[in-house]
Amino acid sequence: MKLALIQCAVSPNKEKNLEKACALIKEAAQNGANLVCLPECFNAPYGVNYFNQYAESIPGCTSDLLSKNAKENNVYLIGGTFPEKDDGKLFNTCLAYGPDGKLLAKHRKIHLFDIDIPGKITFKESDALAPGNSLTTFSIGKWKIGLGICYDIRFPLMANIYAEKGCNLLVYPGAFNMTTGPAHWELLQRARAVDNQLYVATISPARDEAASYHAWGHSTLVNPWGSIVATTDEKETIVYGDIDAAQVVEVREQIPIQHQKRTDLYHIEYKPFDS
């Protein structure tokens, strides 16, 4: 399967952001991508002060557009994230659609980005957002995909559970910043890939120096061996990468950690969730 990771620039103009996303989805499809992925907050600026201003219900303008573009371009589409308004709460939500335009999965960001690094960055998503309460997987042929959003990647047990549920690809739309990005963005992706012997794809917005929040960029695809398949810098672009389900099987057979766990000493407990 050929992945396209769309690292698009995002402005305060939602209509222009959506127009750009549509154009880049079409370009990715024309270049042979089967699975197209958008970044976190692709239709609006990222920031606590923006979430309520740009929030939508589902179905709504953005979700309808994602469905339409998946169908028109005959691709699987992971629609990045956008602020969702539901029952008086706001969520950071990711939707996935099939080539028929039907909804395959809906993931709400589980772990909210609340950090304080003195002199560098303070951010508190929980001032505006509510957390999701469910893990999310869906299947495309041989591929079982686990969804996470940005800060979710820092929680290895979440990825472990996805691997236990049979996932061979994890996708994280995210927008790491200029403090945590250089330090941890690539490290976390490679760690989750090696820990669970699967592919990891991350999709960031392009960096806008004029924005209040500066995204690190560097959308990346990592293979089950922990090697980088494809990546980029901070500019607007589309990152392409091929993935092979046989490589996941091969790595898991060569180093069979899934079968070597000491479940007599430790195991993971989790709530049942739809897959």
Buried (B, 14 or more C-beta within 10 A) or exposed (E): BBBBBBBBBBBEEBEEBBEBBBEBBBBBBEEEBBBBBBBBBBBBBBBBEBBEEBBBEBEEBBBEBBBEBBBBBEBBBBBBBBBBBBEEEBBBBBBBBBBEBEBBBBBBBBBBBEBEEEEEBEBEBEEBBBBBEEBBBBEBEEBBBBBBBBBBBBBEEBBBBBBBBEBBBBBBBBBBBBBBBEEBBBEBBBBBBBBBBBBBBBBBBBBBEEBEBBBBBBBBBBBBBBEBBBBBEBEBBBBBBEBBBEBBBBBBEEEEEEEEBEEEEEEEEEEEEEB
